[in-house]
Amino acid sequence: MTEDKKNTARVVAWRELKISNSFTLETSFFGYNDALNEGKPTHFSTTDLENIGKSLGESYFEYTLAMDALANELAANGGILKVNIP
């Protein structure tokens, strides 16, 4: 780890609180370049922000399901992940 990363929120969360998974969501206050509109700058609409929130919530829900499944598999197999090859 480089010196400039030692005081980032994620590193501090791990070091002091033992939080192993943290995420950063970044966006622009302005908007985005609309590829469907010749790459012209476009402000976020209320609908855009609602869709971002919805997608974030859905992603977090799927992540929690995956983490629960992982924890269950580790518990069932004594801390070992089994390889499932079809």
PyMOL Python script that loads the backbone (N, CA, C, O; Angstrom):
from pymol import cmd

cmd.read_pdbstr("""\
ATOM      1  N   MET A   1       0.842  -1.170   0.000  1.00  0.00           N
ATOM      2  CA  MET A   1       0.000   0.000   0.000  1.00  0.00           C
ATOM      3  C   MET A   1       0.893   1.240   0.000  1.00  0.00           C
ATOM      4  O   MET A   1       1.884   1.310   0.727  1.00  0.00           O
ATOM      5  N   THR A   2       0.525   2.203  -0.820  1.00  0.00           N
ATOM      6  CA  THR A   2       1.324   3.419  -0.895  1.00  0.00           C
ATOM      7  C   THR A   2       0.982   4.343   0.280  1.00  0.00           C
ATOM      8  O   THR A   2      -0.097   4.265   0.868  1.00  0.00           O
ATOM      9  N   GLU A   3       1.913   5.194   0.588  1.00  0.00           N
ATOM     10  CA  GLU A   3       1.763   6.112   1.720  1.00  0.00           C
ATOM     11  C   GLU A   3       0.522   6.999   1.595  1.00  0.00           C
ATOM     12  O   GLU A   3      -0.149   7.273   2.590  1.00  0.00           O
ATOM     13  N   ASP A   4       0.218   7.445   0.375  1.00  0.00           N
ATOM     14  CA  ASP A   4      -0.917   8.359   0.193  1.00  0.00           C
ATOM     15  C   ASP A   4      -2.269   7.671   0.388  1.00  0.00           C
ATOM     16  O   ASP A   4      -3.288   8.354   0.494  1.00  0.00           O
ATOM     17  N   LYS A   5      -2.304   6.342   0.438  1.00  0.00           N
ATOM     18  CA  LYS A   5      -3.568   5.614   0.622  1.00  0.00           C
ATOM     19  C   LYS A   5      -3.833   5.256   2.081  1.00  0.00           C
ATOM     20  O   LYS A   5      -4.937   4.821   2.408  1.00  0.00           O
ATOM     21  N   LYS A   6      -2.867   5.425   2.951  1.00  0.00           N
ATOM     22  CA  LYS A   6      -3.003   4.967   4.338  1.00  0.00           C
ATOM     23  C   LYS A   6      -4.092   5.678   5.131  1.00  0.00           C
ATOM     24  O   LYS A   6      -4.584   5.123   6.114  1.00  0.00           O
ATOM     25  N   ASN A   7      -4.483   6.882   4.739  1.00  0.00           N
ATOM     26  CA  ASN A   7      -5.504   7.613   5.480  1.00  0.00           C
ATOM     27  C   ASN A   7      -6.822   7.726   4.717  1.00  0.00           C
ATOM     28  O   ASN A   7      -7.684   8.531   5.069  1.00  0.00           O
ATOM     29  N   THR A   8      -6.971   6.917   3.671  1.00  0.00           N
ATOM     30  CA  THR A   8      -8.255   6.932   2.966  1.00  0.00           C
ATOM     31  C   THR A   8      -9.307   6.280   3.850  1.00  0.00           C
ATOM     32  O   THR A   8      -8.982   5.490   4.736  1.00  0.00           O
ATOM     33  N   ALA A   9     -10.572   6.613   3.604  1.00  0.00           N
ATOM     34  CA  ALA A   9     -11.665   6.115   4.440  1.00  0.00           C
ATOM     35  C   ALA A   9     -11.709   4.595   4.470  1.00  0.00           C
ATOM     36  O   ALA A   9     -11.946   4.001   5.522  1.00  0.00           O
ATOM     37  N   ARG A  10     -11.482   3.960   3.324  1.00  0.00           N
ATOM     38  CA  ARG A  10     -11.556   2.497   3.295  1.00  0.00           C
ATOM     39  C   ARG A  10     -10.462   1.852   4.130  1.00  0.00           C
ATOM     40  O   ARG A  10     -10.716   0.872   4.830  1.00  0.00           O
ATOM     41  N   VAL A  11      -9.251   2.387   4.067  1.00  0.00           N
ATOM     42  CA  VAL A  11      -8.146   1.817   4.837  1.00  0.00           C
ATOM     43  C   VAL A  11      -8.377   2.042   6.331  1.00  0.00           C
ATOM     44  O   VAL A  11      -8.148   1.143   7.140  1.00  0.00           O
ATOM     45  N   VAL A  12      -8.823   3.226   6.691  1.00  0.00           N
ATOM     46  CA  VAL A  12      -9.100   3.521   8.100  1.00  0.00           C
ATOM     47  C   VAL A  12     -10.242   2.637   8.602  1.00  0.00           C
ATOM     48  O   VAL A  12     -10.184   2.134   9.724  1.00  0.00           O
ATOM     49  N   ALA A  13     -11.282   2.443   7.781  1.00  0.00           N
ATOM     50  CA  ALA A  13     -12.410   1.582   8.172  1.00  0.00           C
ATOM     51  C   ALA A  13     -11.926   0.157   8.434  1.00  0.00           C
ATOM     52  O   ALA A  13     -12.385  -0.498   9.369  1.00  0.00           O
ATOM     53  N   TRP A  14     -10.998  -0.317   7.605  1.00  0.00           N
ATOM     54  CA  TRP A  14     -10.460  -1.667   7.824  1.00  0.00           C
ATOM     55  C   TRP A  14      -9.578  -1.710   9.067  1.00  0.00           C
ATOM     56  O   TRP A  14      -9.727  -2.581   9.924  1.00  0.00           O
ATOM     57  N   ARG A  15      -8.671  -0.768   9.147  1.00  0.00           N
ATOM     58  CA  ARG A  15      -7.678  -0.795  10.232  1.00  0.00           C
ATOM     59  C   ARG A  15      -8.334  -0.598  11.600  1.00  0.00           C
ATOM     60  O   ARG A  15      -7.991  -1.303  12.549  1.00  0.00           O
ATOM     61  N   GLU A  16      -9.260   0.337  11.717  1.00  0.00           N
ATOM     62  CA  GLU A  16      -9.818   0.674  13.028  1.00  0.00           C
ATOM     63  C   GLU A  16     -11.114  -0.059  13.346  1.00  0.00           C
ATOM     64  O   GLU A  16     -11.392  -0.337  14.512  1.00  0.00           O
ATOM     65  N   LEU A  17     -11.913  -0.376  12.327  1.00  0.00           N
ATOM     66  CA  LEU A  17     -13.222  -0.983  12.567  1.00  0.00           C
ATOM     67  C   LEU A  17     -13.347  -2.405  12.032  1.00  0.00           C
ATOM     68  O   LEU A  17     -14.365  -3.067  12.236  1.00  0.00           O
ATOM     69  N   LYS A  18     -12.304  -2.870  11.345  1.00  0.00           N
ATOM     70  CA  LYS A  18     -12.282  -4.207  10.744  1.00  0.00           C
ATOM     71  C   LYS A  18     -13.421  -4.407   9.734  1.00  0.00           C
ATOM     72  O   LYS A  18     -13.966  -5.504   9.605  1.00  0.00           O
ATOM     73  N   ILE A  19     -13.765  -3.345   9.033  1.00  0.00           N
ATOM     74  CA  ILE A  19     -14.749  -3.431   7.953  1.00  0.00           C
ATOM     75  C   ILE A  19     -14.008  -3.868   6.704  1.00  0.00           C
ATOM     76  O   ILE A  19     -13.168  -3.135   6.182  1.00  0.00           O
ATOM     77  N   SER A  20     -14.322  -5.070   6.222  1.00  0.00           N
ATOM     78  CA  SER A  20     -13.541  -5.637   5.123  1.00  0.00           C
ATOM     79  C   SER A  20     -14.034  -5.205   3.750  1.00  0.00           C
ATOM     80  O   SER A  20     -13.268  -5.235   2.787  1.00  0.00           O
ATOM     81  N   ASN A  21     -15.270  -4.811   3.642  1.00  0.00           N
ATOM     82  CA  ASN A  21     -15.813  -4.404   2.339  1.00  0.00           C
ATOM     83  C   ASN A  21     -16.462  -3.032   2.458  1.00  0.00           C
ATOM     84  O   ASN A  21     -17.457  -2.859   3.161  1.00  0.00           O
ATOM     85  N   SER A  22     -15.892  -2.075   1.770  1.00  0.00           N
ATOM     86  CA  SER A  22     -16.505  -0.756   1.691  1.00  0.00           C
ATOM     87  C   SER A  22     -16.434  -0.294   0.246  1.00  0.00           C
ATOM     88  O   SER A  22     -15.558  -0.715  -0.510  1.00  0.00           O
ATOM     89  N   PHE A  23     -17.346   0.560  -0.124  1.00  0.00           N
ATOM     90  CA  PHE A  23     -17.479   0.954  -1.515  1.00  0.00           C
ATOM     91  C   PHE A  23     -17.575   2.467  -1.625  1.00  0.00           C
ATOM     92  O   PHE A  23     -18.006   3.151  -0.697  1.00  0.00           O
ATOM     93  N   THR A  24     -17.169   2.966  -2.768  1.00  0.00           N
ATOM     94  CA  THR A  24     -17.249   4.394  -3.045  1.00  0.00           C
ATOM     95  C   THR A  24     -18.116   4.596  -4.280  1.00  0.00           C
ATOM     96  O   THR A  24     -17.904   3.952  -5.307  1.00  0.00           O
ATOM     97  N   LEU A  25     -19.072   5.475  -4.180  1.00  0.00           N
ATOM     98  CA  LEU A  25     -19.901   5.837  -5.322  1.00  0.00           C
ATOM     99  C   LEU A  25     -19.560   7.274  -5.674  1.00  0.00           C
ATOM    100  O   LEU A  25     -19.690   8.179  -4.851  1.00  0.00           O
ATOM    101  N   GLU A  26     -19.125   7.466  -6.897  1.00  0.00           N
ATOM    102  CA  GLU A  26     -18.764   8.809  -7.344  1.00  0.00           C
ATOM    103  C   GLU A  26     -19.645   9.202  -8.519  1.00  0.00           C
ATOM    104  O   GLU A  26     -19.985   8.378  -9.368  1.00  0.00           O
ATOM    105  N   THR A  27     -19.997  10.450  -8.549  1.00  0.00           N
ATOM    106  CA  THR A  27     -20.776  10.969  -9.668  1.00  0.00           C
ATOM    107  C   THR A  27     -20.447  12.443  -9.830  1.00  0.00           C
ATOM    108  O   THR A  27     -19.689  13.014  -9.047  1.00  0.00           O
ATOM    109  N   SER A  28     -21.009  13.031 -10.827  1.00  0.00           N
ATOM    110  CA  SER A  28     -20.787  14.440 -11.101  1.00  0.00           C
ATOM    111  C   SER A  28     -21.992  15.235 -10.630  1.00  0.00           C
ATOM    112  O   SER A  28     -23.123  14.755 -10.703  1.00  0.00           O
ATOM    113  N   PHE A  29     -21.759  16.439 -10.150  1.00  0.00           N
ATOM    114  CA  PHE A  29     -22.879  17.314  -9.832  1.00  0.00           C
ATOM    115  C   PHE A  29     -23.533  17.823 -11.108  1.00  0.00           C
ATOM    116  O   PHE A  29     -24.720  18.149 -11.127  1.00  0.00           O
ATOM    117  N   PHE A  30     -22.749  17.884 -12.163  1.00  0.00           N
ATOM    118  CA  PHE A  30     -23.245  18.465 -13.405  1.00  0.00           C
ATOM    119  C   PHE A  30     -24.103  17.490 -14.193  1.00  0.00           C
ATOM    120  O   PHE A  30     -25.270  17.771 -14.465  1.00  0.00           O
ATOM    121  N   GLY A  31     -23.551  16.373 -14.554  1.00  0.00           N
ATOM    122  CA  GLY A  31     -24.273  15.429 -15.388  1.00  0.00           C
ATOM    123  C   GLY A  31     -23.313  14.547 -16.148  1.00  0.00           C
ATOM    124  O   GLY A  31     -22.309  14.089 -15.602  1.00  0.00           O
ATOM    125  N   TYR A  32     -23.617  14.311 -17.402  1.00  0.00           N
ATOM    126  CA  TYR A  32     -22.825  13.376 -18.193  1.00  0.00           C
ATOM    127  C   TYR A  32     -22.856  13.799 -19.651  1.00  0.00           C
ATOM    128  O   TYR A  32     -23.661  14.639 -20.053  1.00  0.00           O
ATOM    129  N   ASN A  33     -21.963  13.203 -20.439  1.00  0.00           N
ATOM    130  CA  ASN A  33     -21.973  13.431 -21.879  1.00  0.00           C
ATOM    131  C   ASN A  33     -22.893  12.397 -22.506  1.00  0.00           C
ATOM    132  O   ASN A  33     -22.629  11.197 -22.430  1.00  0.00           O
ATOM    133  N   ASP A  34     -23.952  12.850 -23.113  1.00  0.00           N
ATOM    134  CA  ASP A  34     -24.996  11.977 -23.652  1.00  0.00           C
ATOM    135  C   ASP A  34     -24.577  11.429 -25.013  1.00  0.00           C
ATOM    136  O   ASP A  34     -24.584  12.147 -26.013  1.00  0.00           O
ATOM    137  N   ALA A  35     -24.212  10.149 -25.038  1.00  0.00           N
ATOM    138  CA  ALA A  35     -23.761   9.513 -26.285  1.00  0.00           C
ATOM    139  C   ALA A  35     -24.866   9.493 -27.337  1.00  0.00           C
ATOM    140  O   ALA A  35     -24.584   9.481 -28.536  1.00  0.00           O
ATOM    141  N   LEU A  36     -26.120   9.489 -26.893  1.00  0.00           N
ATOM    142  CA  LEU A  36     -27.242   9.471 -27.841  1.00  0.00           C
ATOM    143  C   LEU A  36     -27.536  10.855 -28.405  1.00  0.00           C
ATOM    144  O   LEU A  36     -28.317  10.996 -29.345  1.00  0.00           O
ATOM    145  N   ASN A  37     -26.911  11.868 -27.829  1.00  0.00           N
ATOM    146  CA  ASN A  37     -27.147  13.254 -28.247  1.00  0.00           C
ATOM    147  C   ASN A  37     -25.822  13.883 -28.684  1.00  0.00           C
ATOM    148  O   ASN A  37     -25.485  14.990 -28.263  1.00  0.00           O
ATOM    149  N   GLU A  38     -25.080  13.174 -29.525  1.00  0.00           N
ATOM    150  CA  GLU A  38     -23.804  13.648 -30.077  1.00  0.00           C
ATOM    151  C   GLU A  38     -22.788  14.000 -29.002  1.00  0.00           C
ATOM    152  O   GLU A  38     -21.952  14.880 -29.207  1.00  0.00           O
ATOM    153  N   GLY A  39     -22.847  13.324 -27.856  1.00  0.00           N
ATOM    154  CA  GLY A  39     -21.882  13.552 -26.786  1.00  0.00           C
ATOM    155  C   GLY A  39     -22.030  14.884 -26.082  1.00  0.00           C
ATOM    156  O   GLY A  39     -21.097  15.335 -25.418  1.00  0.00           O
ATOM    157  N   LYS A  40     -23.192  15.528 -26.213  1.00  0.00           N
ATOM    158  CA  LYS A  40     -23.399  16.833 -25.578  1.00  0.00           C
ATOM    159  C   LYS A  40     -23.608  16.679 -24.079  1.00  0.00           C
ATOM    160  O   LYS A  40     -24.239  15.723 -23.627  1.00  0.00           O
ATOM    161  N   PRO A  41     -23.072  17.630 -23.303  1.00  0.00           N
ATOM    162  CA  PRO A  41     -23.280  17.592 -21.851  1.00  0.00           C
ATOM    163  C   PRO A  41     -24.767  17.654 -21.514  1.00  0.00           C
ATOM    164  O   PRO A  41     -25.515  18.450 -22.082  1.00  0.00           O
ATOM    165  N   THR A  42     -25.176  16.804 -20.585  1.00  0.00           N
ATOM    166  CA  THR A  42     -26.580  16.719 -20.193  1.00  0.00           C
ATOM    167  C   THR A  42     -26.666  16.718 -18.673  1.00  0.00           C
ATOM    168  O   THR A  42     -25.951  15.961 -18.016  1.00  0.00           O
ATOM    169  N   HIS A  43     -27.529  17.552 -18.106  1.00  0.00           N
ATOM    170  CA  HIS A  43     -27.733  17.580 -16.653  1.00  0.00           C
ATOM    171  C   HIS A  43     -28.503  16.339 -16.213  1.00  0.00           C
ATOM    172  O   HIS A  43     -29.336  15.820 -16.955  1.00  0.00           O
ATOM    173  N   PHE A  44     -28.214  15.864 -14.989  1.00  0.00           N
ATOM    174  CA  PHE A  44     -28.991  14.769 -14.439  1.00  0.00           C
ATOM    175  C   PHE A  44     -30.411  15.243 -14.199  1.00  0.00           C
ATOM    176  O   PHE A  44     -30.633  16.367 -13.750  1.00  0.00           O
ATOM    177  N   SER A  45     -31.363  14.390 -14.498  1.00  0.00           N
ATOM    178  CA  SER A  45     -32.762  14.669 -14.194  1.00  0.00           C
ATOM    179  C   SER A  45     -33.128  13.942 -12.901  1.00  0.00           C
ATOM    180  O   SER A  45     -32.362  13.120 -12.398  1.00  0.00           O
ATOM    181  N   THR A  46     -34.296  14.255 -12.378  1.00  0.00           N
ATOM    182  CA  THR A  46     -34.790  13.552 -11.205  1.00  0.00           C
ATOM    183  C   THR A  46     -34.898  12.059 -11.493  1.00  0.00           C
ATOM    184  O   THR A  46     -34.583  11.231 -10.639  1.00  0.00           O
ATOM    185  N   THR A  47     -35.342  11.722 -12.691  1.00  0.00           N
ATOM    186  CA  THR A  47     -35.458  10.316 -13.086  1.00  0.00           C
ATOM    187  C   THR A  47     -34.094   9.642 -13.121  1.00  0.00           C
ATOM    188  O   THR A  47     -33.956   8.501 -12.680  1.00  0.00           O
ATOM    189  N   ASP A  48     -33.085  10.335 -13.641  1.00  0.00           N
ATOM    190  CA  ASP A  48     -31.726   9.780 -13.644  1.00  0.00           C
ATOM    191  C   ASP A  48     -31.279   9.443 -12.217  1.00  0.00           C
ATOM    192  O   ASP A  48     -30.770   8.351 -11.964  1.00  0.00           O
ATOM    193  N   LEU A  49     -31.473  10.382 -11.293  1.00  0.00           N
ATOM    194  CA  LEU A  49     -31.047  10.182  -9.911  1.00  0.00           C
ATOM    195  C   LEU A  49     -31.842   9.061  -9.243  1.00  0.00           C
ATOM    196  O   LEU A  49     -31.289   8.290  -8.459  1.00  0.00           O
ATOM    197  N   GLU A  50     -33.133   8.969  -9.548  1.00  0.00           N
ATOM    198  CA  GLU A  50     -33.951   7.882  -9.008  1.00  0.00           C
ATOM    199  C   GLU A  50     -33.456   6.532  -9.531  1.00  0.00           C
ATOM    200  O   GLU A  50     -33.400   5.557  -8.781  1.00  0.00           O
ATOM    201  N   ASN A  51     -33.101   6.476 -10.804  1.00  0.00           N
ATOM    202  CA  ASN A  51     -32.600   5.226 -11.388  1.00  0.00           C
ATOM    203  C   ASN A  51     -31.249   4.830 -10.802  1.00  0.00           C
ATOM    204  O   ASN A  51     -30.988   3.647 -10.584  1.00  0.00           O
ATOM    205  N   ILE A  52     -30.389   5.819 -10.547  1.00  0.00           N
ATOM    206  CA  ILE A  52     -29.103   5.537  -9.901  1.00  0.00           C
ATOM    207  C   ILE A  52     -29.349   4.940  -8.517  1.00  0.00           C
ATOM    208  O   ILE A  52     -28.725   3.944  -8.150  1.00  0.00           O
ATOM    209  N   GLY A  53     -30.249   5.541  -7.755  1.00  0.00           N
ATOM    210  CA  GLY A  53     -30.574   5.028  -6.422  1.00  0.00           C
ATOM    211  C   GLY A  53     -31.154   3.627  -6.475  1.00  0.00           C
ATOM    212  O   GLY A  53     -30.790   2.768  -5.671  1.00  0.00           O
ATOM    213  N   LYS A  54     -32.055   3.394  -7.421  1.00  0.00           N
ATOM    214  CA  LYS A  54     -32.658   2.067  -7.577  1.00  0.00           C
ATOM    215  C   LYS A  54     -31.597   1.028  -7.916  1.00  0.00           C
ATOM    216  O   LYS A  54     -31.571  -0.052  -7.325  1.00  0.00           O
ATOM    217  N   SER A  55     -30.727   1.349  -8.862  1.00  0.00           N
ATOM    218  CA  SER A  55     -29.667   0.413  -9.252  1.00  0.00           C
ATOM    219  C   SER A  55     -28.710   0.146  -8.099  1.00  0.00           C
ATOM    220  O   SER A  55     -28.267  -0.986  -7.908  1.00  0.00           O
ATOM    221  N   LEU A  56     -28.391   1.174  -7.334  1.00  0.00           N
ATOM    222  CA  LEU A  56     -27.512   1.003  -6.183  1.00  0.00           C
ATOM    223  C   LEU A  56     -28.153   0.081  -5.150  1.00  0.00           C
ATOM    224  O   LEU A  56     -27.490  -0.807  -4.614  1.00  0.00           O
ATOM    225  N   GLY A  57     -29.432   0.285  -4.869  1.00  0.00           N
ATOM    226  CA  GLY A  57     -30.137  -0.573  -3.919  1.00  0.00           C
ATOM    227  C   GLY A  57     -30.197  -2.015  -4.393  1.00  0.00           C
ATOM    228  O   GLY A  57     -29.967  -2.935  -3.608  1.00  0.00           O
ATOM    229  N   GLU A  58     -30.502  -2.223  -5.668  1.00  0.00           N
ATOM    230  CA  GLU A  58     -30.553  -3.580  -6.221  1.00  0.00           C
ATOM    231  C   GLU A  58     -29.177  -4.253  -6.155  1.00  0.00           C
ATOM    232  O   GLU A  58     -29.070  -5.436  -5.833  1.00  0.00           O
ATOM    233  N   SER A  59     -28.142  -3.494  -6.461  1.00  0.00           N
ATOM    234  CA  SER A  59     -26.781  -4.053  -6.416  1.00  0.00           C
ATOM    235  C   SER A  59     -26.403  -4.456  -4.998  1.00  0.00           C
ATOM    236  O   SER A  59     -25.814  -5.516  -4.785  1.00  0.00           O
ATOM    237  N   TYR A  60     -26.740  -3.615  -4.037  1.00  0.00           N
ATOM    238  CA  TYR A  60     -26.424  -3.933  -2.644  1.00  0.00           C
ATOM    239  C   TYR A  60     -27.187  -5.179  -2.196  1.00  0.00           C
ATOM    240  O   TYR A  60     -26.634  -6.024  -1.493  1.00  0.00           O
ATOM    241  N   PHE A  61     -28.449  -5.296  -2.598  1.00  0.00           N
ATOM    242  CA  PHE A  61     -29.241  -6.474  -2.251  1.00  0.00           C
ATOM    243  C   PHE A  61     -28.598  -7.732  -2.829  1.00  0.00           C
ATOM    244  O   PHE A  61     -28.461  -8.732  -2.125  1.00  0.00           O
ATOM    245  N   GLU A  62     -28.206  -7.696  -4.092  1.00  0.00           N
ATOM    246  CA  GLU A  62     -27.558  -8.855  -4.715  1.00  0.00           C
ATOM    247  C   GLU A  62     -26.229  -9.176  -4.022  1.00  0.00           C
ATOM    248  O   GLU A  62     -25.883 -10.345  -3.852  1.00  0.00           O
ATOM    249  N   TYR A  63     -25.500  -8.156  -3.631  1.00  0.00           N
ATOM    250  CA  TYR A  63     -24.237  -8.351  -2.916  1.00  0.00           C
ATOM    251  C   TYR A  63     -24.484  -9.059  -1.587  1.00  0.00           C
ATOM    252  O   TYR A  63     -23.747  -9.979  -1.234  1.00  0.00           O
ATOM    253  N   THR A  64     -25.512  -8.642  -0.846  1.00  0.00           N
ATOM    254  CA  THR A  64     -25.783  -9.281   0.442  1.00  0.00           C
ATOM    255  C   THR A  64     -26.185 -10.745   0.245  1.00  0.00           C
ATOM    256  O   THR A  64     -25.816 -11.598   1.052  1.00  0.00           O
ATOM    257  N   LEU A  65     -26.932 -11.042  -0.815  1.00  0.00           N
ATOM    258  CA  LEU A  65     -27.283 -12.434  -1.101  1.00  0.00           C
ATOM    259  C   LEU A  65     -26.034 -13.264  -1.379  1.00  0.00           C
ATOM    260  O   LEU A  65     -25.901 -14.383  -0.883  1.00  0.00           O
ATOM    261  N   ALA A  66     -25.125 -12.714  -2.170  1.00  0.00           N
ATOM    262  CA  ALA A  66     -23.883 -13.417  -2.493  1.00  0.00           C
ATOM    263  C   ALA A  66     -23.034 -13.627  -1.239  1.00  0.00           C
ATOM    264  O   ALA A  66     -22.472 -14.705  -1.047  1.00  0.00           O
ATOM    265  N   MET A  67     -22.939 -12.615  -0.394  1.00  0.00           N
ATOM    266  CA  MET A  67     -22.152 -12.745   0.832  1.00  0.00           C
ATOM    267  C   MET A  67     -22.770 -13.760   1.785  1.00  0.00           C
ATOM    268  O   MET A  67     -22.051 -14.508   2.447  1.00  0.00           O
ATOM    269  N   ASP A  68     -24.107 -13.790   1.859  1.00  0.00           N
ATOM    270  CA  ASP A  68     -24.785 -14.792   2.692  1.00  0.00           C
ATOM    271  C   ASP A  68     -24.508 -16.195   2.166  1.00  0.00           C
ATOM    272  O   ASP A  68     -24.222 -17.105   2.944  1.00  0.00           O
ATOM    273  N   ALA A  69     -24.592 -16.375   0.849  1.00  0.00           N
ATOM    274  CA  ALA A  69     -24.322 -17.685   0.250  1.00  0.00           C
ATOM    275  C   ALA A  69     -22.875 -18.104   0.511  1.00  0.00           C
ATOM    276  O   ALA A  69     -22.609 -19.270   0.801  1.00  0.00           O
ATOM    277  N   LEU A  70     -21.955 -17.170   0.412  1.00  0.00           N
ATOM    278  CA  LEU A  70     -20.549 -17.461   0.687  1.00  0.00           C
ATOM    279  C   LEU A  70     -20.360 -17.868   2.143  1.00  0.00           C
ATOM    280  O   LEU A  70     -19.677 -18.852   2.426  1.00  0.00           O
ATOM    281  N   ALA A  71     -20.953 -17.127   3.061  1.00  0.00           N
ATOM    282  CA  ALA A  71     -20.827 -17.448   4.482  1.00  0.00           C
ATOM    283  C   ALA A  71     -21.415 -18.822   4.776  1.00  0.00           C
ATOM    284  O   ALA A  71     -20.836 -19.590   5.544  1.00  0.00           O
ATOM    285  N   ASN A  72     -22.557 -19.138   4.175  1.00  0.00           N
ATOM    286  CA  ASN A  72     -23.179 -20.447   4.382  1.00  0.00           C
ATOM    287  C   ASN A  72     -22.297 -21.573   3.850  1.00  0.00           C
ATOM    288  O   ASN A  72     -22.155 -22.607   4.502  1.00  0.00           O
ATOM    289  N   GLU A  73     -21.706 -21.383   2.677  1.00  0.00           N
ATOM    290  CA  GLU A  73     -20.836 -22.414   2.106  1.00  0.00           C
ATOM    291  C   GLU A  73     -19.592 -22.611   2.960  1.00  0.00           C
ATOM    292  O   GLU A  73     -19.180 -23.744   3.209  1.00  0.00           O
ATOM    293  N   LEU A  74     -18.996 -21.522   3.406  1.00  0.00           N
ATOM    294  CA  LEU A  74     -17.819 -21.646   4.264  1.00  0.00           C
ATOM    295  C   LEU A  74     -18.156 -22.368   5.563  1.00  0.00           C
ATOM    296  O   LEU A  74     -17.388 -23.210   6.029  1.00  0.00           O
ATOM    297  N   ALA A  75     -19.308 -22.037   6.148  1.00  0.00           N
ATOM    298  CA  ALA A  75     -19.716 -22.686   7.391  1.00  0.00           C
ATOM    299  C   ALA A  75     -19.982 -24.176   7.172  1.00  0.00           C
ATOM    300  O   ALA A  75     -19.617 -25.003   8.007  1.00  0.00           O
ATOM    301  N   ALA A  76     -20.614 -24.514   6.053  1.00  0.00           N
ATOM    302  CA  ALA A  76     -20.961 -25.910   5.769  1.00  0.00           C
ATOM    303  C   ALA A  76     -19.744 -26.762   5.418  1.00  0.00           C
ATOM    304  O   ALA A  76     -19.761 -27.978   5.610  1.00  0.00           O
ATOM    305  N   ASN A  77     -18.695 -26.133   4.908  1.00  0.00           N
ATOM    306  CA  ASN A  77     -17.525 -26.883   4.429  1.00  0.00           C
ATOM    307  C   ASN A  77     -16.266 -26.632   5.252  1.00  0.00           C
ATOM    308  O   ASN A  77     -15.151 -26.827   4.769  1.00  0.00           O
ATOM    309  N   GLY A  78     -16.448 -26.203   6.481  1.00  0.00           N
ATOM    310  CA  GLY A  78     -15.293 -26.009   7.359  1.00  0.00           C
ATOM    311  C   GLY A  78     -14.331 -24.946   6.873  1.00  0.00           C
ATOM    312  O   GLY A  78     -13.124 -25.072   7.078  1.00  0.00           O
ATOM    313  N   GLY A  79     -14.829 -23.908   6.237  1.00  0.00           N
ATOM    314  CA  GLY A  79     -13.974 -22.812   5.790  1.00  0.00           C
ATOM    315  C   GLY A  79     -13.353 -23.023   4.424  1.00  0.00           C
ATOM    316  O   GLY A  79     -12.462 -22.278   4.017  1.00  0.00           O
ATOM    317  N   ILE A  80     -13.831 -24.055   3.707  1.00  0.00           N
ATOM    318  CA  ILE A  80     -13.284 -24.350   2.392  1.00  0.00           C
ATOM    319  C   ILE A  80     -14.349 -24.106   1.322  1.00  0.00           C
ATOM    320  O   ILE A  80     -15.496 -24.527   1.470  1.00  0.00           O
ATOM    321  N   LEU A  81     -13.962 -23.428   0.254  1.00  0.00           N
ATOM    322  CA  LEU A  81     -14.873 -23.232  -0.866  1.00  0.00           C
ATOM    323  C   LEU A  81     -14.727 -24.400  -1.832  1.00  0.00           C
ATOM    324  O   LEU A  81     -13.616 -24.771  -2.210  1.00  0.00           O
ATOM    325  N   LYS A  82     -15.855 -24.974  -2.226  1.00  0.00           N
ATOM    326  CA  LYS A  82     -15.821 -26.057  -3.199  1.00  0.00           C
ATOM    327  C   LYS A  82     -15.917 -25.474  -4.601  1.00  0.00           C
ATOM    328  O   LYS A  82     -16.606 -24.480  -4.831  1.00  0.00           O
ATOM    329  N   VAL A  83     -15.224 -26.100  -5.517  1.00  0.00           N
ATOM    330  CA  VAL A  83     -15.248 -25.663  -6.905  1.00  0.00           C
ATOM    331  C   VAL A  83     -16.404 -26.362  -7.617  1.00  0.00           C
ATOM    332  O   VAL A  83     -16.491 -27.590  -7.604  1.00  0.00           O
ATOM    333  N   ASN A  84     -17.284 -25.591  -8.234  1.00  0.00           N
ATOM    334  CA  ASN A  84     -18.398 -26.159  -8.992  1.00  0.00           C
ATOM    335  C   ASN A  84     -18.095 -26.005 -10.466  1.00  0.00           C
ATOM    336  O   ASN A  84     -18.243 -24.920 -11.028  1.00  0.00           O
ATOM    337  N   ILE A  85     -17.671 -27.092 -11.095  1.00  0.00           N
ATOM    338  CA  ILE A  85     -17.383 -27.059 -12.530  1.00  0.00           C
ATOM    339  C   ILE A  85     -18.481 -27.861 -13.222  1.00  0.00           C
ATOM    340  O   ILE A  85     -18.651 -29.050 -12.952  1.00  0.00           O
ATOM    341  N   PRO A  86     -19.225 -27.210 -14.115  1.00  0.00           N
ATOM    342  CA  PRO A  86     -20.328 -27.921 -14.779  1.00  0.00           C
ATOM    343  C   PRO A  86     -19.834 -29.018 -15.712  1.00  0.00           C
ATOM    344  O   PRO A  86     -20.642 -29.703 -16.341  1.00  0.00           O
TER     345      PRO A  86
END
""", "prot")
cmd.dss("prot")
cmd.show_as("cartoon", "prot")
cmd.util.cbc("prot")
cmd.orient("prot")
